Amino acid sequence: MKRKPPKSPFEERKAAAKRAALNALKRAKRTANKAGVKLSDWEGEFLTEVTDRVKTYGRAFGDPEKGAPGEALSALQHVKLKEIAAKAKGGKTPLQRRPLRRPRR
């Protein structure tokens, strides 16, 4: 039985990011289905297309400027995924935050 050569730390991080992204996408879709939340057509397409791209290419964006080298999703895709997950849970979206205050003197 032949053994595979050990993976480099970068390849291990890349594979872990891919697994984490796929799990997060699955979790968001499953939570929305369980809660009976109706996702918009765009959100449903987003989840399926991003899942397909991550499975095929290992990441869901082509431009390296849009995300970190070892990440599977870009920064904006992370934000949208968090919004969909929050919608599925029935909570506030992550973008509804308190404004920053001036420091007291």
Secondary structure, 3 states (H helix, E strand, C coil): CCCCCCCCHHHHHHHHHHHHHHHHHHHHHHHHHHHCCCCCHHHHHHHHHHHHHHHHHCCCCCCHHHCCCCCCCCHHHHHHHHHHHHHHHCCCCCCCCCCCCCCCC
